[in-house]
Amino acid sequence: MTDTDMTTTAEGPECRHHGPMVLRFETDLPTSLTWYCPNEVCHNEVLHPEKDAPRKGVITITHTRADGTLLEGSRKGDGVWELVRPHRFTWGRSLPGVLFIRQSRDKQADRWSIRHAAAALRKEGWTVEIDIDEDTRRTFAEAEQERYDRAAERADRFDDYASNAAARSNAAYAGVKAISDGIPMGQPILVGHHSERRARRDVERMDAGMRRSVDEGKKAEHYAGRAQAAEHYEAFRKNPPRTLRRIAKLEAELRGVERWLAGKSNEGYTRSLTPDTVAELNRRKAELTEQIDHWRGIVAQAEADGFKVWSRDDFKKGDFVYYRGTWYEVLRVNPKSVTIPHIHNGVGRTVVRKGDGHLDWTWKAPYDEVSGRRTAEEQAAAEAPAEPIAEAAVDAEKPAAEPASEEPVTGEDRFLPLDR
């Protein structure tokens, strides 16, 4: 796209952030007008249809990180949905009358999809207003709480689905049983008898009923599983070991953003530090810092509740670490893990030391997967066999023997009742 003329006019539209827009005449669309904001970090535009195209109205596409990308001004049956659907726009019952790009909240605007959707609308006679605001966003805590609330709603909804499916399964089975109870046990179909037609119909009804009962039972199991997953979503997100891994990943991404802002390479890639790029990198830096602080607060609360965050300061060579149900000797202490004998040596064992088994390989146990620690002395004491109890002490613990009966028991008396 080549610009042949750019002018500023007071009669044109205005950007709500930076004032009057600039008119751009484009060589590939000579009969179309495009107004755009001259600010180098703003992407707001107004696209007018071609001169000969019928005017159909105004469509507004907005994006904020708080609400995502929304398309408003459309009506059912006006053809807008068919035009923007190839460009990631969809619809949902949660936003009646509004088209949107799924999963666009809390993210940078997908300007490629927005502009291609706008071009398709302009071609069909729509005037398109694009308003992108990357600085209006919600806090990460608000976004996370909304995820928990929606998970709770899903749990309730799937519980209802599972209950309804189970009820339909039981009803179908009850119908089958009612039919089968009316048939004598072992009664065959009497071919040629007047009851043949009804007997075959009963078989078909029982077969269909059992299939329906099984299918609805599978649905009940499926929705019960999804309900259980939704119920545990918050606990899954706040699981301390998983949260520690998430923090490490976010910190690595934050260091990469800081390297880009400093003009350095990050994982082999560099970024051209245009004003738009610098603004977006600073936004991402602020988001990452907020997320890291949030998750560190979750870990701090878990520590207050008794969770142990292990680190290299807790171990030394020769200690034993409890990792995935087995005690391993610590061969080396690393910044993020401890080196242990290979886990294949621990198959069927509760304690693994260096030299056990036939493998000399090693393995690393990350601190976020460690569950306990013992010194070499504590491990030896735990493995020591229990000391036998002295015989005198055993005899002292035995109950005293009852005195013998004065009357001897004869052979006949052995078969008499005890309460004679």
Secondary structure, DSSP 4 states (H G I P E B T S, - for coil): --EEEEEE-TTS-EETTTEE-EEEEESSSTT-EEEE---TT---EEEPPPTTSPP-EEEEEEEETTTEEEEES--TTSSHHHHHGGGTEE--TTSTT-EEETT-TTS---HHHHHHHHHHHHHTTEEEEEEEESS----HHHHHHHHHHHHHHHHHHHHHHHHHHHHHHHHHHHHHHHHHHTS-TTPPP-TTSTTHHHHHHHHHHHHHHHHHHHHHHHHHHHHHHHHHHHHTHHHHHT-HHHHHHHHHHHHHHHHHHHHHHTT--BTTB-----HHHHHHHHHHHHHHHHHHHHHHHHHHHHHHTT-----GGG--TT-EEEETTEEEE--EE-SSEEEEE-GGGGTT-SEE-TT-SS---EEEEEGGGEEEEE-HHHHHHHHSPPPPPPHHHHHHHSPPPPPPPSSPP-TTGGGS-TT-
